[in-house]
Amino acid sequence: MEMLEQILLTALNLYSFALIGYILMSWFPNARESGIGRFLSTICEPYLEPFRRIIPPLGMIDISPIVAIFALTFAEMGVISLFNMFT
């Protein structure tokens, strides 16, 4: 059971880092057109899309990725709480 918890937490952490990397790539011209950028786009855009539909950009600033990262953080806390109930 503990191993499953660690696998889920590691996956959520890796996905959080992938989102941060994808967000940072927007600061560099043509970075998202690279191989890594296309890969991160493939795994991050489906998750970010619902947040972008709910939260419109504020001028040139898109805050939906910040909310998406907070949602992942809450998911991590939920996994920890769920597994703490069983121990």
Backbone torsions as a table, in degrees:
resi	resn	phi	psi	omega
1	MET	NA	-40.9	179.7
2	GLU	-65.2	-34.9	179.5
3	MET	-66.6	-40.2	177.3
4	LEU	-62.0	-41.3	177.9
5	GLU	-61.1	-44.7	-179.9
6	GLN	-65.3	-37.7	178.5
7	ILE	-64.7	-45.1	179.6
8	LEU	-64.6	-43.6	179.8
9	LEU	-65.5	-39.4	178.1
10	THR	-65.0	-42.4	178.7
11	ALA	-62.7	-42.7	178.7
12	LEU	-65.6	-39.6	177.4
13	ASN	-64.8	-44.2	178.9
14	LEU	-62.3	-39.9	178.8
15	TYR	-67.1	-37.5	175.9
16	SER	-61.0	-44.0	178.2
17	PHE	-65.5	-36.0	177.1
18	ALA	-64.1	-41.6	177.5
19	LEU	-63.2	-43.3	179.4
20	ILE	-62.8	-43.8	177.1
21	GLY	-61.1	-41.6	179.6
22	TYR	-65.0	-40.6	178.6
23	ILE	-65.3	-44.5	-179.4
24	LEU	-64.8	-28.7	179.2
25	MET	-64.8	-22.5	179.3
26	SER	-68.9	-16.1	179.8
27	TRP	-81.0	-15.8	-175.9
28	PHE	-112.5	130.3	-178.8
29	PRO	-61.0	135.4	176.5
30	ASN	61.7	12.2	179.7
31	ALA	-68.8	-34.2	-179.1
32	ARG	-74.8	-12.2	177.1
33	GLU	-87.8	-6.0	178.0
34	SER	-75.5	173.6	179.6
35	GLY	-61.7	-44.0	178.8
36	ILE	-66.0	-40.4	179.2
37	GLY	-62.4	-41.5	177.7
38	ARG	-66.5	-39.3	177.9
39	PHE	-63.2	-47.6	179.7
40	LEU	-64.0	-36.0	176.8
41	SER	-62.6	-40.5	-179.7
42	THR	-63.1	-38.1	-177.3
43	ILE	-92.6	-21.2	-175.5
44	CYS	-97.0	-37.3	-175.9
45	GLU	-59.7	-41.8	178.9
46	PRO	-60.7	-32.2	178.6
47	TYR	-77.1	-38.0	-177.0
48	LEU	-77.0	-25.8	-175.0
49	GLU	-56.0	-47.6	179.2
50	PRO	-62.5	-35.5	178.3
51	PHE	-67.1	-36.9	179.5
52	ARG	-69.6	-29.6	176.8
53	ARG	-70.8	-34.0	-177.7
54	ILE	-82.7	-41.7	-174.4
55	ILE	-110.6	107.5	179.5
56	PRO	-73.6	155.9	177.7
57	PRO	-64.8	146.4	175.8
58	LEU	-97.6	90.8	-174.8
59	GLY	69.9	-118.6	179.0
60	MET	-95.8	0.9	-175.4
61	ILE	-105.0	125.0	177.6
62	ASP	-102.3	109.5	-178.3
63	ILE	-93.7	-1.4	-179.2
64	SER	-60.4	-35.3	176.7
65	PRO	-63.9	-30.9	177.5
66	ILE	-65.7	-43.9	177.9
67	VAL	-64.3	-37.9	178.9
68	ALA	-64.0	-39.0	178.1
69	ILE	-68.3	-39.5	175.3
70	PHE	-60.5	-39.5	178.5
71	ALA	-62.4	-39.7	176.8
72	LEU	-65.7	-37.6	177.9
73	THR	-63.7	-42.0	176.6
74	PHE	-64.7	-35.3	177.1
75	ALA	-64.7	-40.2	177.0
76	GLU	-61.3	-44.2	178.8
77	MET	-63.5	-36.0	177.6
78	GLY	-65.7	-40.3	177.8
79	VAL	-63.6	-44.2	179.5
80	ILE	-62.2	-45.5	179.6
81	SER	-63.5	-41.1	-178.8
82	LEU	-62.8	-45.0	-178.7
83	PHE	-74.8	-26.2	175.5
84	ASN	-69.8	-26.7	177.6
85	MET	-67.3	-29.9	-176.3
86	PHE	-90.3	-5.0	179.7
87	THR	-106.8	NA	NA
